Each structure stands twice: as C-alpha cells, then as structure tokens.
Amino acid sequence: MKQRIELVVFDMAGTTVDEGNVVYKTVQKVINDEGFNVSLNDVLKHGAGKEKHQAIAAILKECTDLNGIEKVAYKAFTNFKIALEKAYNDLDVKTFEGTESLFKDLRANQIKVVLNTGYDTVTANKLLSKLGWKVGVTIDALVTADDVENGRPDGDMILKAMQITAVNDAQKVLKVGDSAIDIEEGKNANCGITAGVLTGAQTREQIQEANPTYILENLNGLRAILL
C-alpha cells in the first residue's frame, strides 16, 4: 500500500529546472575571481542546495586556508548576484522532461506541489517567469531562502510550505532534490519520504550520504511512488 502523501516539496535548480549548473559555475567564477582555484566539483560538493551566501562561505571554509572568510564571502556574494542576473538574462532555461505533466497529475490527485530553493525571491521568480510557471496554476506555492530565518539544512522552508498549503502532518510530505542537503532538509522537517534525483548537482554516492528513502534517475520515478 502506497504511503499517502499530501504535499511534495520540490527543489528548483537541478531537480525541476534544467539550467546547466549555471548557478554553481557562477559561484565558482566569483570565488576564483578573488584569487582562488576551486573546482566545479568542490562547489557542488560543499555548496549544492544551500542559500548562496552560505554556500560561498562553506566552499571557502572547506577549500581554502583563508582567514577572515566572511569579508571575502560577502564580496563574492555581491558579485555573484550581479553575475547571475546577467547569466539568467541570457540563459535559455528549460525544465526536465515530464516535470510539468507530473505537477499536473499530482495536483489532479489532490497532492499539493510547492517549489523551494536556496535562491532569493527575485531570482526564483525570474526562473518561474522564463518557464511560464505560475503560482496557483502550475504549482501551489513558491518558498525561497528569503521567506525563512534558517535556510537548508534546517527544515524551515518545508514547514513554511506546509503552513501555506495547510498540510499539518510532516509524515504526509515528500521532499525531493538533487543534493544531500535537500535530503537533510527533509529529514529535519520530519518528512515522511525523502527522494534524491540524479539530474542535477550531485552524484548517487554524494546523495546517498544523507540516506534518502529513494534515489531516482529523474522526477518521473515519483509516479511509481505517488500515483
């Protein structure tokens, strides 16, 4: 018997939005512009899924011997916001195959669909606009890092999504994302199911470190679990 789920909280970049890792490539660039030499793999390992200021600080901490990280992290993050806005203005953003039909079928089966993200609200809404997705039509809600005090791995964004959609039991929530921190977020919110997908930032081995309920090749694997 399938576990009854009332809400699915989807990560954005790498999970529902295919943007070719432009966010993490931009993070890598602004860090290396400060005189470092971090690899994209370093960025994905230590920064994937986090609010981006937090991600930059974490990468600097783990991958450099820098003292006084916060000043450099703040400068890099300021440059990141400018660089990402330009990158997204020029980028052909698309979704992964089957994502929109999955959203439609979940909502037709009275399962709420919420997107959450370590992006700020402006960036997240720009992505929605590029995809033609609308709150109340394509999805039920959007929750960003700006909407909560504590970003991932804390579960605040999921709890906010539950509040918006009037879902009271976290055991009836499924969290899905492309990084271990998404899984940690789901567990910290006491979600009944956590699922990692292999379409984005991290490998199966990296996601498995967080011990999700499922690891799926892509979002279409949720159909066998939920529909």
N, C-alpha and C positions, 0 to 999 in steps of 0.2 A: 504494500500500500504506500502510495506516494505521500510524503510529508506535506501538509497543507501550508502553502506559503501565500502571504497576503501582500508582500512588498518585495520587490527586487531593487537593490541599490547598485547601480552600475557606475564604475569608474568611466572617465571620458577617454583621454588620450591613450591609445594602445589597446583599449577594450571595446569602446563603441565608435571612437573617432580615429580614423587612419590618417595621421599627419606626418608619417615617415620619420618619427622621432625628432622632428624639428625642434621641439622644446628642449630636449636633452642635448642636442647638438648646439643649441644656442647657449645653454648653461655651460657646456664645455668651452665654447668660444670666449664667453665673458670671463670665465675663471682663468683661462690661459692668456687672455689679454692682460692679466695682472702679473704675468711673468712666470706662470706655472706650466706644467706639461702633463695634465691629467688626460687619460684616455676616455673614449666614449664608454667603454666597459666600466671604468671606475665610476663615471657619472651614473650609469644605470644601476650599478650595484649599490651605491650609497645614497643616491638621490631619488630614485624612482618612486613616484607616488606621493612625495612629500610636498608641502607648501614650498614654493620655490626659493624663498629666502632661507628657510630652514634647510632645504636641500643643498644650497650652495655652501652654507656653513658646515653641514655634515661632510660634504666632499672635501672641503679644505681641512677639516679636522682629521679625516681618515687618510688623506692622500698627500698631505704636505707637512712640513715641520714648522709651519708658520706660527709665530706667537702673535697674540692680538688679532684673532680671526675675525672678530665682529666688524671691525672697521673695513677690512678688505671685503668681507661678505656683503656689507651694506652697499659699498661702491659697486661691486659686481652685480648685485641685485638691481640696483638703479639702472645700470647699463643693460641688464637683461630685459627689463620691461620695455625699454626703447627698442632694443634689437628684435624682441619677439613680436612687438606690434608691427614692425616693418616686415618681418618674415611672414606673419599671418596675412598681412595685406596682399602679399604677393603669392600666397600659397593656394594651391588647388586642394582644399580639404574635402575628404570623402569619408563615407562610413564603410564598415566592413560588410561584406555580402550577407544579406539575411537579417541585418540588425533591425531595420525599420519594420519588417514583417513580424519579427519576434516581438517587438514592442506592441504592435497592433494586436497580436494574438494573446499576449499576456493581459493586456487591458480588457480585451473582449471576454477573458475568463476571470474578470474581477481581481486581477493581480496588479497592484499599483507599480508604476515604473518611475523611479527617481534617478537622475544623474547626480553624482557628486564628484568633486575634483579638488586637487590642490592648487588649481588656478584661482586667480582673483575673479570677481564677478564680471568685470569688463571683458576679460579675455574669454571666459566661458560663454558669455552671451554672444560674443563675436563668432565663436565656433558654431553656436546654435543657428545664428543668422546665416552663415555660409552654407550650412546643411539644410536650411529651410525647416528646422525643427522648432516647434512652438510648445511652450508650457500650456497644458490644458487640451492640447490636440495630439501631439506626438508623444509627449511624456506628461507625467503628473506634476513633477516639480524638479527644480534645479537647486542644489545646495553647494556652495563654494566655500573656500577657506575663509572668505570674508564674513561668512554668516555665523561663525562659531569662534569661541575663545581658543580652543585647543584643536589643532589640526591632527592629521594622522601621525602616529598610530592610535591616538585616542579615538574613541567612538563617537565624538560629539556630532559629526556631520550625519551619521546614521540616526542618532537619536533625534536630531532636528528633522530629518526626513520622515521619521515615524510620527513626530508631532504634526507635521504639515499634512500627512495623509491619514491621520487618526488611526494608525496601527499601534496597538498598545502592547502587544506581546512580541518581544525581540526574537523569540523562537520561531516566529512566523515570518522572519525576514531572511532573505538571501542576499549576501554581499558578493559581488563578482568584480574582479580586477586583474590586471596583468602584472602585479608585483606583490612581493611578500608583505609589504606594508599595508596593502589593501586587505590581505587576509588577517593581519594583526588587528587592523581597524575593526573588521567584522567580529573577531573574537572578543575584542574589548567592549563592543556593544552587545555582546551575548547573542549574536545572530545564530539562528538555528542551523543554517548552512552557509559555508564559505566556499567559493569556487574561484580558481585561478584559470586564466586563459593564456594561451601561448602566442597571441597575436601582437604582443607589444614589447615592453621594456625588458622583461627578464626571462631567463630560461626555466625549464621544468625544475632543474636542480635548485635554482635560487628560490623559486616559489615554494617548492616542497619543504624548504627550511621552516616555513611558517605552518606546515601541516594542515593544509586546507581539506575540506571534506572531499572535494573533487578538483582535478586538474583537467581542463578541457582543451582541445585543439582550437576551438573558437566558440563564439556565443551560441551557435546552433546546437551545441551539445546540451544547452539548458532545456531544450524541448523534451528530451527524454526524462528529465528530472521533474519538470513542472507541468507539461501539457499532455 
